[in-house]
Amino acid sequence: MTAATPAAADGHAADAQPAANGVPGPEQDPYIWLEEARSEEALEWVENENKLTLAAMEADPRFEALKAEALAIFDSEDRIPYVSFRPDGLYNFWQDKENPKGLLRRITLESYQGDEPEWETILDVDALAATEGKEWVYKGSTCLPPALNKCMIALSDGGEDATIMREFDTSTKSFVEGGFELAEKSQGGIQWLDEDTLLVGRDFGGDTLTESEYPFTSRLWKRGTALTDAREVFRGEKSDVWAGASLLRDNTGTVHAMTAFRGVSFHESEYFVSKDDQWVQLNIPKKASPYGIVDGHLLYSTDVDWEVDGQTFPADSLIAVDLEEWKADPNGAAKTLVWAPADRQTKRGGAITGNALFVTMLDNVVGKVLQFNFKDGEWVSEQVELPDNATLGIAASSSETDQIMFTVTDFLNPTTLYYSDGGAPEVLKTSPSRFDKTGMEVEQHQATSADGTKIPYFIVKPKGMAMDGTTPVLMSGYGGFQIPRLPGYMGTTGKLWLEKGGAYVLANLRGGGEFGPGWHQTAIRENKQRTWDDFIAVGEDLVGRGFTSPQHLGIQGGSQGGLLVGTAFTQRPDLFGAAIVAIPLFDMLRYHVIGRGASWIGEYGDPRISEQRAWIEGYSPYQKIVEGVDYPAPFLWASTADDRTHPAHARKGAAKLKALGQPYYYFEDMTGGHSGGVDNEQRAKLQALQYVYLMKRLMDERETEVERASGG
């Protein structure tokens, strides 16, 4: 930097450059230097902030007890070890006190069903990390069907999304000497074409990443050759969010076609199929995509109404084409409806076994599972026999047999794992209770948002709770990217919050996926304020009904949920007594240039375009922190290793609060990535910090609490 470079308000130098298209540059933002994740100045700032926050929280006599309770749950040996089906057994990744980085292990079905399962270790990540001097975090594997014993294992140093990949043989339980290896950490997909060929989407250098920092080219890489010599088979555009090629396989592992996609926005893609050495674009909506191969048919899923061949397939439906007919004429194959949602229904996820398709769905936020088969020339479905009034999920499925596992859960009852091999599902395992639910109940209510829309929410509370506004309530939500927030067993929250006298609220906000694509699409881009209005409306409803009062109402959310909490406490600081802003988006006028923010322009809009900047500027929390407002001493936390939302968002929010003399807390883990915490000890510490904060803010007498405006 030169001597002429202007200095930021706290003395740190800032790069001299003008704002681009109205997006704040250093002249408008004195904390841009915090966007350098691992600069010496930024890490020194983080270290100082952590010392202040840890001093305040760890000194609280409740901290160690809360951490111990959380760690006991995370390390418990009797928790359900969820598995995946492979031809040579059931696979599980396990972390506990003795194996903080984790074990990849396998077991036979017979042993898994028994009372004393006998596990065989396949890969010890702790031992690998110790040998290589790395903070390895296991990020999963991609294996060659149908045997699934040749795998590319993904490892992250510290928890970032970016990984290295190495070939591993589960038969020999070792990395393959001289095998495939992607030694440079990067994002991107990988698939096996055959045992000597990989289809790779990666940062190949030479400007092969999009503006969102994802790959947009794919190559076929032959064993024994250099990656730089691999033949490119598909190329998208740099302006795409991401792009790449893929293999269309059936449940036997047979490849029927090579396909490709261009993610032209986060929610819109163009799809292609390779035919006669040419890429043919599929004439499907940009919010539709291939779903899988079932009973000799290719299925599509659509998030919008699809008008084709004189038919209209409604949003959220499943559509089938005969596979052989599609391979001969990808755009001319006749289309048939498999399933369409009724009112307040939406599908969530699916799994294809050897002989059927299973789809989980929500019916007014209550779970169901449907089984689909093509019989006698038509699609038939039946509901799987599982408990009512619960959240249902598919935990594992076999692509070769009828074996499938389901999860059943709700707020107060531990998760139960069901197993089926073609018949009615039966209980296989049940998680032990982690907290005393005696005297607790769940109710569902509705709040009225600013535009009159009814917003449902759940409250978990003591039976007969006094409706005098004195109960400490923790409210959470998400409201983005068509992701639903659903009832699930509250192991740590139950132990660390409900047992201590608190209540919990889960809000089902527009922008999420609780009621299908429309619920999401009505609250994105120019209408994103509706999500924030919904959350505020639920808070007002809680106060209006007497469940709580502002001084006892806390809010919590992470990632998009962190943005949600940021908008809530800056727009209605009078409504909340505490706010946990976790791994958040926060500076929405620069989010597209921080981390991988550009990929989410489809959700929020582009700050470089004046009209869209106006939408975003209306709520961006970082810019809404102003002098003279009494904010509820928010707790912002992030991870240095988060290469998705990036710690700069939380850092800058804390720095601005500090400059205004506002009380706040800030904590940043050096590892952990976007999920926060790479081992159980770290996760337990994060839990304890947050619940001590909530207790200090919402349960204690406020006048006895010592708050700090950091820097004092």
Salt bridges, closest charged atoms under 4 A:
ASP29 OD2 - LYS652 NZ 2.76
GLU35 OE1 - ARG590 NH2 2.84
GLU35 OE2 - LYS652 NZ 2.77
GLU41 OE2 - HIS12 ND1 3.01
GLU47 OE2 - LYS51 NZ 3.72
GLU49 OE2 - LYS658 NZ 3.95
ASP60 OD2 - ARG62 NH2 2.90
GLU69 OE1 - LYS500 NZ 3.12
ASP78 OD1 - ARG434 NH2 3.05
ASP88 OD2 - ARG106 NH1 2.82
GLU120 OE1 - ARG106 NE 2.98
GLU120 OE2 - LYS173 NZ 3.04
GLU132 OE2 - ARG166 NH1 2.88
GLU135 OE1 - LYS101 NZ 3.04
GLU160 OE1 - LYS185 NZ 2.88
ASP161 OD2 - ARG644 NE 2.73
GLU167 OE1 - ARG223 NH1 2.87
GLU181 OE2 - ARG166 NE 3.85
ASP196 OD1 - ARG223 NE 2.79
ASP207 OD1 - LYS238 NZ 2.69
GLU232 OE1 - ARG235 NH2 2.99
ASP240 OD1 - ARG262 NH2 2.74
ASP250 OD2 - HIS256 NE2 2.83
GLU270 OE1 - ARG262 NH1 3.17
GLU270 OE2 - LYS286 NZ 3.70
ASP316 OD1 - LYS347 NZ 2.98
GLU324 OE2 - LYS327 NZ 3.48
ASP363 OD2 - LYS368 NZ 2.96
GLU441 OE2 - LYS461 NZ 2.52
GLU443 OE1 - HIS445 NE2 2.80
GLU443 OE2 - LYS461 NZ 3.46
ASP451 OD2 - ARG510 NH1 2.81
ASP451 OD2 - ARG530 NE 3.94
GLU499 OE1 - LYS495 NZ 3.29
ASP534 OD1 - ARG510 NH2 2.77
GLU540 OE2 - ARG572 NH1 2.51
ASP541 OD2 - ARG545 NE 2.47
ASP574 OD1 - ARG572 NE 2.92
ASP587 OD2 - LYS652 NZ 2.70
GLU603 OE1 - HIS267 NE2 2.58
GLU603 OE1 - HIS520 NE2 2.96
GLU603 OE2 - LYS528 NZ 3.22
ASP606 OD1 - ARG608 NE 2.92
GLU617 OE2 - ARG613 NH2 3.17
ASP642 OD2 - HIS674 ND1 2.92
ASP643 OD2 - ARG596 NH1 3.40
GLU668 OE2 - ARG651 NH2 2.74
GLU681 OE2 - LYS67 NZ 2.64
ASP700 OD2 - ARG62 NH2 2.84
GLU705 OE1 - ARG697 NH1 3.85
GLU705 OE1 - ARG702 NE 3.90
GLU707 OE2 - ARG697 NH1 1.74
